[in-house]
Amino acid sequence: MSEDDNQNWGAGNGVMLACDPDGVLYPCLRYMPSSIGDKQPILTCGHVDTGGVNLKLMDEIQKITRRSQSTDECFYCPIAKGCSWCTAYNYEVFGTINKRATFICPMHKARALANVYYWNKYYRQKGYTKRKINYCPKEWALEIIDENEWNMLNNLALED
């Protein structure tokens, strides 16, 4: 599996099976009615007494990749490889498990910029030559920080 086709987390890797007090099985805790609420029909994957596992649902979830659920803008984003996703949240918001919610993009961009600042300040204070590269495009950064901060971040990223 390539880096760009990484499997999703939680339900997608099959290790977050959840069970309610009545024995109903869910792909993960986030699919339970207490999480999904009444926004979408509840998706279950079986029952402890009957053992009837919804293989179609589980197979559908496990086939989701970053590519299959991302728009081109999201997939080719220079900082999006650090984003995770939740199939249950996607289902809650869009009614489908294979469409990525991107509401967190501005925060992820800000976090990427903050990491460039933090790690390059740290490396410089410790006398290390290593530098954290700024992958955030300038036009995205200027929606969050000003030109002076952009220049400062890029100067911190330069080797001495």
C-alpha positions in Angstrom: 0.0 0.0 0.0 1.5 3.4 -1.0 1.6 6.4 1.3 -1.1 8.1 -0.7 -3.5 5.1 -0.4 -3.2 4.7 3.4 -6.1 3.1 5.1 -8.2 5.1 7.4 -8.3 4.9 11.2 -10.7 3.3 13.6 -13.4 1.4 11.9 -11.4 1.2 8.7 -8.7 -0.9 10.2 -11.1 -3.2 11.9 -9.9 -2.7 15.4 -12.5 -0.5 17.0 -15.6 -2.7 17.1 -18.1 -1.4 19.6 -21.0 -3.1 21.3 -24.0 -1.5 23.0 -25.7 -2.9 26.1 -28.2 -4.8 23.9 -25.5 -6.6 22.0 -25.7 -4.6 18.8 -22.3 -4.3 17.1 -21.0 -1.2 15.4 -17.9 -0.7 13.3 -16.6 1.7 16.0 -17.8 3.7 19.0 -18.4 6.7 16.7 -21.1 4.8 14.8 -23.2 4.3 17.9 -26.6 6.2 18.2 -25.1 8.2 21.0 -22.6 9.6 18.5 -24.5 9.7 15.2 -27.7 10.9 16.9 -30.7 11.2 14.6 -28.9 12.8 11.7 -28.5 9.6 9.7 -29.9 6.0 9.9 -27.8 3.9 12.3 -25.3 1.5 10.6 -24.7 -1.7 12.5 -22.4 -4.5 11.7 -23.9 -7.4 13.6 -25.1 -8.7 17.0 -23.3 -10.7 19.7 -26.1 -13.3 19.9 -26.7 -13.9 16.2 -23.1 -13.4 15.1 -24.6 -12.0 11.9 -21.8 -9.6 10.7 -22.6 -7.1 8.1 -19.7 -8.0 5.8 -20.9 -5.6 3.1 -20.6 -2.6 5.4 -17.3 -3.7 6.9 -15.9 -4.3 3.4 -17.1 -0.9 2.2 -15.5 0.8 5.2 -12.2 -1.1 4.8 -11.9 -0.1 1.1 -11.9 3.6 1.9 -8.6 5.3 1.2 -7.4 8.8 1.4 -7.7 9.0 -2.4 -11.2 7.5 -2.6 -12.7 9.9 -0.2 -10.8 13.1 -1.0 -11.3 15.8 -3.6 -8.3 16.5 -5.8 -7.7 19.7 -3.8 -7.6 17.7 -0.6 -5.6 14.8 -2.0 -2.9 16.9 -3.6 -2.7 19.3 -0.6 1.0 19.6 0.3 0.1 19.3 4.0 -2.9 16.9 4.0 -1.0 13.7 4.5 -1.0 14.6 8.2 -4.8 14.8 8.2 -6.8 11.9 9.5 -10.5 11.2 8.9 -13.4 9.5 10.5 -15.7 7.5 8.3 -18.5 7.8 11.0 -18.2 11.6 11.1 -18.3 11.6 7.3 -21.4 9.5 7.4 -23.0 11.8 10.1 -22.3 14.9 8.1 -22.8 13.8 4.5 -24.8 10.5 4.7 -22.0 8.6 3.1 -18.9 7.0 4.7 -16.7 7.8 1.7 -16.7 11.6 1.4 -14.2 13.5 3.5 -15.2 16.3 5.8 -12.8 19.1 5.4 -14.0 21.6 8.0 -10.7 21.3 9.9 -8.5 22.5 6.9 -7.9 26.0 8.2 -6.9 24.7 11.6 -4.6 22.1 10.0 -2.9 24.8 7.9 -2.4 26.9 11.1 -1.0 23.9 12.9 1.4 23.2 10.1 2.6 26.8 10.2 2.9 26.7 14.0 5.0 23.5 13.7 7.4 25.3 11.3 7.8 28.1 13.8 8.1 25.9 16.9 10.5 23.3 15.5 12.8 25.7 13.8 13.0 27.9 16.9 13.8 24.8 18.9 16.4 23.5 16.4 18.1 26.9 16.4 18.1 27.2 20.2 19.7 23.8 20.5 22.3 24.6 17.7 20.9 21.9 15.4 21.3 22.3 11.6 18.1 20.4 10.9 15.1 22.5 9.8 11.4 21.9 9.4 10.3 22.7 5.9 7.3 25.0 5.3 5.0 23.1 2.9 2.1 25.5 3.3 1.6 27.7 0.1 2.0 31.4 0.7 -1.6 32.2 -0.4 -2.9 29.8 2.2 -0.6 31.1 4.9 -1.6 34.7 4.3 -5.2 33.8 5.1 -4.0 33.0 8.6 -0.8 35.1 9.2 0.5 38.3 7.8 3.4 38.9 5.4 5.9 39.7 8.2 5.1 36.4 9.9 5.3 34.5 6.6 8.8 36.0 6.0 9.9 35.2 9.6 8.8 31.5 9.2 10.7 31.2 6.0 13.8 32.8 7.5 13.6 30.4 10.4 13.5 27.5 7.9 16.7 28.6 6.2 19.9 26.9 7.2 22.5 29.1 8.9 
